[in-house]
């Protein structure tokens, strides 16, 4: 059953272009698109993806948002609507609408649960080595560049399939930490 929730990538040679899953916020289309390969940045790792987990909650929400019309999008994000109205007051209608359409025209990379192998290390990274198997907060793409603080080594006794749940598990644990539960409390 676990397999149906995983997105598998064919592992190819690292080259100038890679495939990445993006969400077109303007049209609502989810696309496998060829994009330039990420370059290594200081404090980051370049990772060749072996597994990527599709989050049925977050990513479904983004896909549904992309498919919504402009009024539905505004209703879903009242804080952003207020920012747009404030911008209209200061900058005028035309520049604001151009900025909104420009923002909606930018593709949104999907994914945040990535497992793979380190292929390059940015300046200042000492905790990892090329060849390390890692879980990261990377997108659904053949190669991802991720800051070292969003990467963890995967123990040998944990499979790639299991390791893809690392980020979702960390999000759940952070929720528990913020809640600060004590003995005797009932929490749902």
C-alpha positions in Angstrom: 0.0 0.0 0.0 2.9 2.4 0.8 4.0 2.2 -2.8 0.9 4.0 -4.2 1.7 7.1 -2.2 5.3 7.4 -3.5 6.4 9.1 -6.7 9.3 7.3 -8.3 11.8 9.0 -10.5 13.9 7.4 -13.1 17.5 8.1 -12.2 19.4 9.6 -15.0 22.7 11.4 -15.5 23.0 14.8 -13.9 22.7 17.2 -16.8 21.6 20.7 -17.7 17.9 20.1 -17.4 15.8 18.0 -15.1 12.2 17.1 -14.7 10.2 18.6 -11.9 6.5 18.5 -10.9 5.0 22.0 -10.8 1.6 23.5 -10.2 0.4 26.2 -12.6 -1.5 28.5 -10.1 -3.2 30.4 -13.0 -4.6 27.4 -14.9 -4.7 24.7 -12.1 -2.6 22.3 -14.3 -0.1 20.0 -12.6 2.8 19.5 -15.0 5.9 17.4 -15.3 8.2 20.1 -16.7 11.8 20.3 -17.8 13.6 22.9 -15.8 17.3 23.9 -15.4 19.2 21.8 -13.0 19.7 23.4 -9.6 23.2 24.6 -8.8 24.9 24.0 -5.5 24.7 26.9 -3.0 26.7 27.7 0.1 25.3 25.8 3.1 23.3 23.4 0.9 23.4 20.0 -0.6 22.7 18.8 -4.1 20.6 15.6 -3.9 19.8 13.1 -6.6 16.2 12.0 -5.8 15.4 8.3 -5.4 12.0 8.7 -3.8 9.5 11.6 -3.2 6.3 11.4 -1.2 3.1 13.0 -2.4 1.4 14.7 0.5 -2.3 14.1 0.0 -3.3 17.0 2.2 -0.9 19.9 1.3 -0.5 19.1 -2.3 -4.2 18.4 -2.9 -4.9 21.8 -1.3 -2.4 23.5 -3.7 -3.9 21.7 -6.8 -7.4 22.6 -5.7 -6.3 26.2 -5.2 -4.8 26.3 -8.7 -8.0 25.1 -10.2 -10.1 27.7 -8.4 -11.2 30.9 -10.2 -10.0 34.3 -9.1 -12.9 35.0 -6.7 -12.5 31.5 -5.1 -8.8 32.1 -4.7 -9.4 35.5 -3.0 -11.9 33.8 -0.6 -9.4 31.1 0.3 -6.7 33.7 1.1 -8.4 36.7 2.9 -5.0 38.0 4.2 -3.6 38.1 0.6 -6.8 39.8 -0.6 -6.3 42.6 2.1 -2.7 43.0 0.8 -4.0 43.4 -2.7 -6.6 46.0 -1.6 -3.9 47.9 0.3 -1.6 47.8 -2.8 -4.4 49.2 -5.0 -4.7 52.1 -2.6 -0.9 52.9 -2.7 0.1 51.8 -6.2 -3.1 51.9 -8.2 -5.3 49.3 -9.9 -3.2 48.6 -13.0 0.2 48.0 -11.4 -1.5 45.9 -8.7 -3.3 43.7 -11.2 -0.1 43.3 -13.2 1.7 42.2 -10.0 -1.1 39.7 -9.1 -1.2 38.2 -12.6 2.6 38.0 -12.6 2.6 36.2 -9.2 -0.1 33.8 -10.4 1.9 33.1 -13.6 4.9 31.8 -11.7 5.0 28.0 -11.5 4.9 26.5 -8.0 7.2 23.5 -7.4 5.3 20.8 -5.6 6.7 18.4 -3.0 8.6 18.6 0.3 9.3 15.0 1.2 12.4 13.8 -0.7 14.9 11.0 -0.3 18.1 10.7 -2.3 21.8 10.6 -2.5 24.1 13.6 -2.0 26.0 14.4 -5.2 27.5 17.8 -4.3 28.2 19.7 -1.1 28.0 23.5 -0.8 30.6 25.6 0.9 30.5 25.4 4.7 28.8 22.0 4.9 30.8 19.6 7.0 28.1 17.2 8.4 27.5 15.4 5.1 29.6 13.6 2.4 29.0 12.8 -1.2 27.2 9.5 -1.4 25.3 9.9 1.9 21.7 8.8 1.7 19.5 11.6 3.0 15.9 12.7 3.6 15.2 16.3 2.9 12.6 19.0 2.4 13.2 18.8 -1.4 10.6 19.1 -4.2 9.4 16.5 -6.6 12.4 16.7 -9.0 15.2 14.6 -10.2 17.8 16.8 -8.4 17.1 19.2 -5.6 19.3 21.8 -3.8 18.3 21.9 -0.1 19.8 23.9 2.8 21.7 21.6 5.2 19.3 22.3 8.1 16.5 20.7 6.1 18.4 17.5 5.5 19.0 14.4 7.7 21.0 11.2 7.1 19.0 8.1 6.6 20.1 5.1 8.8 21.0 1.9 6.9 18.2 0.0 8.4 15.5 2.4 7.0 14.4 2.0 3.4 13.9 4.9 1.0 10.2 4.3 1.1 10.1 4.6 4.9 12.4 7.6 4.9 10.1 9.7 2.6 7.8 10.1 5.7 10.6 11.9 7.6 9.4 15.5 6.9 5.7 14.7 7.5 6.7 13.0 10.8 8.8 16.0 11.7 5.9 18.3 11.1 3.6 16.2 13.3 6.3 16.2 16.1 6.7 20.0 15.9 2.9 20.3 16.4 3.2 18.2 19.5 6.2 20.3 20.7 4.2 23.5 20.2 1.2 22.1 22.1 3.4 21.2 25.1 1.1 18.4 26.3 1.3 17.3 29.9 0.4 14.1 31.7 -3.4 13.6 32.1 -4.4 15.8 29.2 -6.7 14.4 26.5 -5.7 15.6 23.0 -7.4 15.0 19.7 
